[in-house]
Amino acid sequence: MCGIIGCLGTGDVTQMLIEGLKRLEYRGYDSAGMAVIAQDGMKVHKVVGRVAELERTLPEDFCGPVGVAHTRWATHGAPSVVNAHPHLDSKGQLAVVHNGIIENHRTLRSVLESRGCVFRSETDSEVLAHLIAHYYQGDLLAAVRQALRDVRGTYGIAVISTLEPDVLVAARNGSPLIVGVRDGGLLVASDASALVAHTRDVIYFEDGEIAALRADGLRTVTLEDLEVSKTVERIDWDMDRLERGGFDHFMLKEIHEQPEVIRNATRGRLLVEAGEVKLGGITLSNRELKKIRRIVITACGTSWHAALVGEYMLESYAHVPVEVEYASEFRYRRPLLEPDDLVIVISQSGETADTLAALREAKERGVVTVGICNVVGSTIARETDMGIYTHAGPEIGVASTKAFTAQLTVLALLTLRLGRLHYMTPETSREIVRAMAELPVKVERVLEHAEEARAAAELFAVTQNCLYLGRGFNFPVALEGALKMKEISYIHAEGYPAAEMKHGPIALVDKNMPVVVIATRDRVYDKILSNIEEVKARGGRIIAVATEGDREIRRHADCVLYVPETLDLLTPLLTVVPLQLLAYYAAVARGCDVDRPRNLAKSVTVE
């Protein structure tokens, strides 16, 4: 959610901090700020709004060799200059930037105020600045460690102090933090995207670790003051993957990257000639996999929709019972887990707080866990028993697109792997493998007709409400299409199983209500045509996503967006693309900020 960048070098780090904040803008934020240690003390500058405004209003004398910067997504206290980070202690000698939530901040605040600390903001984060200053006795690392032992909650923090101007202290617990190693200094950030312009050599923090960064290296300890040895790892992607590449928005670029994303997710895993798949990340033996009696998939948002498609895939082709859980509800309802269950957690970032909490709940119950995520070295990737990377590459647009298709691809691969151990025949497996190999070219065909989605989006230019309907494998796609429309165009959209429409939502249908229907030629095609007729009889306008060559659908719909034919379980990888384009062009037509929709954050690292 919020973004952190901290720099320690031999020259002025101000521009490096600004560049880092710009790289973090995709995560979503409402205010920004930075602090540097100059020759005459601590300098702080904060604004409500974009990083561009922070840069434009930066004082000419704002410079220093050590600094921290932050983009804030409000949790405690409305967006304002005083609530923006960095936060200072009472003497203005120490600055803190913080991602996460301090759950016991009210208790700590009360104690600190009784000791004379003067609070300026409404935030929970300001507690950290005063608490660290309270414990400071000549060693900033020791003061941070002592302060964090009093804290209950999640945090990724970076701290600087005029009393030790050659050191930057960073710590994490439940909120990601990475150190970048380069010639001439060190950097710390909440996201690798803020670092790759300067280095691809990084060190990942584990929960409960604190590091003191100095020009000659870093020292890392635990909350219990035990020394920790860290290793440098290499990021395998570079800057050009963070640029728009000629597209108007990152979201549009990422929609168009989906054919290559599917290729990357299947490369080396899809054995076309043999009709099999190879998943090196699944370390259980065939015997152990066959013992699985139930699969529980837990996720949030778009990843939850992918999980629903995975449920249809796994139950239909592997014949294993599957339950899909909202990660935010999973641990609070005391789920029943058995030794022969398998828990799969899905997260684009690998840092989603609710999904991470669900993972830890499953691990405490002794259940085997599998992670499906995009970010190498993320917390979920490290804490699951085994995992499958989606290899989607950096996703900058807040509204997830290519991560969804990558997750669906991996779930299809997993279905093949488990299906062959149960009821799937070799003939069925070969048919699915061949169909998956054809998917990238078929997605490219859908994208060739993007202008038709732009024309259909005109129906949404003035509407405030719409419905999305689907059945079977495409019901979760209807949910995902509605979510995309809500996220970036601010149109109220709801997804439903098509047959459920007449159990309530049909009351909303009139000439002003666009209804998007996924109507591919599958075994429920005739049923979905009946649902379309029910809408048309009440004056609703139909945008249909249909199979290429289907002329019948044109008699029923106001607008048709075609996708190539494929197997039923793989249709979501095609039908979701027109819905992504529909949302994108609707948002553009309405003048919305597509890549940075209001109130949203890319990586939700708080509950």
Secondary structure, DSSP 8 states (H G I E B T S, - for coil): --EEEEEEESS--HHHHHHHHHHTGGG--SEEEEEEEETTEEEEEEEES-HHHHHHT--TT---SEEEEEEE--SSS-S-TTTSS-EE-TTS-EEEEEEEEETTHHHHHHHHHHTT----SS-STHHHHHHHHHH-SS-HHHHHHHHHHT--EEEEEEEEETTEEEEEEEEEEBS--EEEEETTEEEEESSGGGTTTT-SEEEE--TTEEEEEETTEEEEEETT--EE----EE----GGGGS-TT-SSHHHHHHHTHHHHHHHHHTTTEETTTTEE--TT--S-HHHHHT--EEEEEE-HHHHHHHHHHHHHHHHHT---EEEEEHHHHGGG-----TTEEEEEEESSS--HHHHHHHHHHHHTT-EEEEEESSTT-HHHHHSSEEEE-------SSS-SHHHHHHHHHHHHHHHHHHTTTT--HHHHHHHHHHHHHHHHHHHHHHTTHHHHHHHGGGGSS-SEEEEEE-GGGHHHHHHHHHHHHHHH--EEEEEEGGGGGGTGGGG-STT-EEEEEE-SSTTHHHHHHHHHHHHTTT-EEEEEEETT--GGGGT-SEEEEE----GGGTHHHHHHHHHHHHHHHHHHTT--SSS-TT--SS----
